[in-house]
C-alpha cells in the first residue's frame, strides 16, 4: 500500500475593478488551499476557498475518485 499527500496553495490578487461587475471583489476568493491524499488507486481531495475580507463568502469541496 502506497500513500501520497500533496498540498497546493494559490493566491489571487485583483488589481483592477471591472466596470461591468464592480462588486466582483466582494465574492472572489483571495486564496485556494487544496489537499490531495492518495492510497493505492483512491484519491481524496479537499479544496477550501475564502475571501478574507468577508466572513460570508467561501467554498469547500471534497471528492473521492
C-alpha distances in whole Angstrom, upper triangle without the diagonal:
4,7,10,14,17,20,23,27,30,34,37,40,43,46,48,49,50,53,52,50,51,48,45,44,44,41,39,36,37,33,29,26,23,20,16,13,10,7,6,10,11,13,15,18,21,25,28,31,34,38,39,43,42,40,41,39,35,32,28,26,23,20,17,17
4,7,10,14,17,20,24,27,30,33,37,40,43,45,46,47,50,49,47,48,46,43,42,42,39,37,34,34,30,27,23,20,17,14,11,8,6,6,9,10,12,14,16,19,22,25,29,32,35,36,40,40,38,39,37,33,30,27,24,21,19,17,16
4,7,10,14,17,21,24,27,30,34,37,40,42,43,44,47,46,44,45,43,39,38,38,36,33,30,30,26,23,20,17,13,10,7,5,5,7,10,9,10,11,13,16,19,22,25,28,32,33,36,36,35,35,33,29,27,23,21,18,17,15,15
4,7,10,13,17,20,24,27,30,33,36,39,40,41,44,43,41,42,40,36,35,36,33,30,27,27,23,20,17,14,11,8,6,5,7,9,11,10,9,10,12,14,17,19,23,26,29,30,34,34,32,33,31,27,24,21,19,17,16,14,14
4,7,10,14,17,20,24,27,30,33,36,37,38,41,41,38,39,37,33,32,32,30,27,24,24,20,17,13,11,7,6,4,6,9,12,13,12,10,10,10,12,14,16,19,22,26,26,30,30,29,30,27,24,21,19,17,15,15,14,15
4,7,10,13,17,20,24,27,30,32,34,35,38,37,35,35,34,30,29,29,27,24,21,20,17,14,11,8,6,5,7,9,12,15,15,14,11,11,9,11,12,14,17,20,23,24,27,28,27,28,25,22,20,17,16,15,14,15,15
4,7,10,14,17,20,23,26,29,30,32,35,35,32,32,30,27,26,26,24,21,18,17,13,11,7,6,5,6,9,12,15,18,18,16,13,12,10,10,10,11,14,16,19,20,24,24,24,25,22,19,17,15,15,14,15,16,17
4,7,10,13,17,20,23,26,27,28,32,31,29,29,27,24,23,23,21,18,15,14,10,8,6,5,6,9,12,14,18,21,20,18,15,14,11,10,9,11,12,15,17,18,22,23,22,23,21,17,16,14,14,15,15,17,18
4,7,10,14,17,20,23,24,25,29,29,26,26,25,21,20,20,19,16,12,11,7,6,5,6,9,12,15,18,22,24,24,22,18,17,13,12,10,10,10,12,14,15,18,19,20,21,18,15,15,14,15,16,17,20,21
4,7,10,13,16,19,20,22,26,26,23,23,22,18,17,18,16,13,10,8,5,5,7,9,12,14,18,21,24,27,26,24,20,19,15,14,11,11,9,11,13,14,17,18,19,20,17,14,14,15,15,17,19,21,22
4,7,10,13,16,18,19,23,24,21,20,19,16,14,16,15,11,8,6,4,7,9,12,15,18,21,24,28,30,30,28,24,22,19,17,13,12,10,10,11,11,14,16,18,19,16,14,15,16,17,20,22,25,26
4,7,10,12,14,16,19,20,17,17,16,13,11,13,12,9,7,5,6,8,12,14,18,21,24,27,31,33,32,30,26,24,21,19,15,14,11,11,10,11,13,15,17,18,15,14,15,17,18,21,23,26,27
4,6,9,11,14,17,19,16,15,15,12,10,13,13,9,9,7,9,12,15,18,21,24,28,31,34,37,36,33,30,28,24,22,19,17,14,13,11,12,13,15,18,19,16,16,17,20,22,25,27,30,31
4,6,8,10,14,15,13,12,12,10,7,11,12,9,10,9,12,14,18,21,24,27,31,33,37,39,38,36,32,30,27,24,21,19,15,14,12,13,13,15,19,19,16,17,18,21,23,26,28,32,33
4,7,10,13,15,14,12,13,12,10,13,15,12,14,12,15,18,21,24,28,30,34,37,40,42,41,39,35,34,30,28,24,22,19,18,15,16,15,18,21,22,19,20,22,25,27,30,32,35,36
4,6,9,12,11,10,12,10,9,13,14,13,15,14,17,20,24,26,30,32,36,39,42,44,43,41,37,36,32,30,26,24,21,19,17,18,17,19,22,22,20,21,23,26,28,31,33,37,38
4,6,9,8,6,8,8,8,11,13,12,15,15,18,21,24,27,31,33,37,39,43,45,43,41,38,36,32,30,26,24,20,19,16,17,16,17,21,20,18,20,22,26,28,31,33,37,38
4,6,6,6,9,8,9,12,13,13,16,17,20,22,26,28,32,34,38,40,43,45,43,41,38,36,33,31,27,25,22,20,18,20,18,19,23,22,19,21,23,26,28,31,33,36,37
4,6,6,9,10,12,14,15,16,19,20,23,25,29,31,35,37,41,43,47,49,46,44,41,39,36,34,30,28,25,23,20,23,21,21,25,23,21,23,25,29,30,34,36,39,40
4,6,9,9,12,14,15,15,19,20,23,25,29,30,34,36,40,42,45,47,45,43,39,38,34,32,29,27,24,23,20,23,21,21,24,23,21,22,24,27,29,32,34,37,38
4,6,6,9,10,11,12,15,17,20,22,26,28,31,33,37,39,43,45,43,40,37,35,31,29,26,24,20,19,17,19,18,18,21,19,17,19,20,24,26,29,31,35,36
4,6,7,9,11,12,15,16,20,22,26,28,32,34,38,40,44,46,44,42,38,36,33,30,26,24,21,19,16,18,16,16,19,18,16,19,21,25,27,31,33,36,38
4,5,6,7,9,13,14,18,20,23,26,29,32,36,38,42,44,42,40,36,34,30,28,24,22,18,16,13,15,13,13,16,14,13,15,18,22,24,28,30,34,36
4,5,5,6,10,12,15,17,20,23,26,29,32,35,38,41,39,36,33,31,27,25,21,19,15,14,11,14,12,12,15,14,12,13,16,19,21,25,27,31,32
4,5,5,8,9,13,15,19,22,25,28,32,34,38,40,39,36,32,30,27,24,20,18,14,12,9,11,9,10,14,13,11,13,15,19,21,25,27,31,33
4,6,9,10,13,16,19,22,25,28,31,34,38,40,39,36,32,30,26,23,20,17,13,11,7,10,8,7,10,10,8,11,14,17,20,24,27,30,32
4,7,9,12,13,17,19,22,25,29,31,35,37,36,33,29,27,23,20,17,14,11,9,7,10,9,8,11,9,6,8,11,14,17,21,23,27,29
4,7,9,11,14,17,20,23,26,29,33,35,34,31,27,25,21,19,15,13,9,8,6,10,10,10,12,12,8,9,10,14,16,20,22,26,27
4,5,7,11,13,17,20,23,26,30,32,31,28,25,22,19,16,12,10,6,5,4,8,9,10,11,11,8,7,9,12,14,17,20,23,25
4,7,10,14,17,20,24,27,30,33,32,30,26,24,20,17,14,11,8,6,5,6,9,10,12,13,11,10,12,14,16,19,22,25,27
4,7,10,13,17,20,23,27,29,29,26,22,20,17,14,11,8,6,6,7,8,11,13,14,15,12,10,11,12,14,17,19,22,24
4,7,10,13,17,20,23,26,25,22,19,17,13,10,7,6,4,7,10,11,14,15,15,16,13,10,9,10,11,13,15,19,20
4,7,10,13,17,20,23,23,20,16,14,10,8,6,5,6,9,12,13,17,17,17,18,15,12,10,10,11,12,14,17,19
4,7,10,13,17,19,19,16,12,11,7,6,4,6,9,12,15,17,20,20,20,20,17,14,12,10,9,10,11,13,15
4,7,10,13,17,16,14,10,8,6,5,6,9,12,15,19,19,23,23,22,23,20,16,14,11,11,10,11,12,14
4,7,10,13,13,10,7,6,4,7,9,12,15,18,22,23,27,27,25,26,23,19,17,14,12,10,9,10,11
4,7,10,11,8,6,5,6,9,12,15,18,21,25,26,30,29,28,28,26,22,19,16,14,11,11,10,11
4,6,7,6,4,6,9,12,15,18,21,25,28,29,33,33,31,31,29,25,22,19,16,13,12,10,10
4,6,5,7,8,12,15,18,21,25,28,32,33,36,36,34,34,32,28,25,22,19,16,14,11,11
4,6,8,11,14,18,21,24,27,31,34,36,39,39,37,37,35,31,28,25,22,18,16,13,11
4,7,10,13,17,20,23,26,30,33,35,39,38,37,36,34,30,26,23,20,17,14,11,8
4,7,10,14,17,20,23,27,30,32,36,35,33,33,30,27,23,20,17,13,10,7,6
4,6,10,13,17,20,23,27,29,32,31,30,30,27,23,20,17,14,10,8,6,5
4,7,10,14,17,20,24,26,29,28,27,26,24,20,17,13,11,7,6,5,7
4,7,10,13,17,21,22,26,25,23,23,21,17,14,10,8,6,5,6,9
4,7,10,14,17,19,22,21,20,20,17,14,11,7,6,5,7,9,12
4,7,10,14,16,19,18,17,17,14,11,8,6,5,6,9,12,14
4,7,11,12,16,15,14,14,11,8,6,5,7,9,12,15,18
4,7,9,12,12,12,12,9,5,5,6,9,12,15,18,21
4,6,9,8,8,9,6,4,7,9,12,15,18,22,24
4,6,6,7,8,6,6,9,12,15,19,22,25,28
4,6,7,10,9,9,12,15,18,21,24,28,30
4,7,9,9,11,14,17,21,24,27,31,33
4,5,6,9,12,15,19,22,26,29,32
4,6,8,11,14,18,21,24,28,31
4,7,10,13,16,20,23,27,30
4,7,11,14,17,21,24,27
4,7,11,14,17,21,23
4,7,10,13,17,20
4,7,10,14,17
4,7,10,13
4,7,10
4,7
4
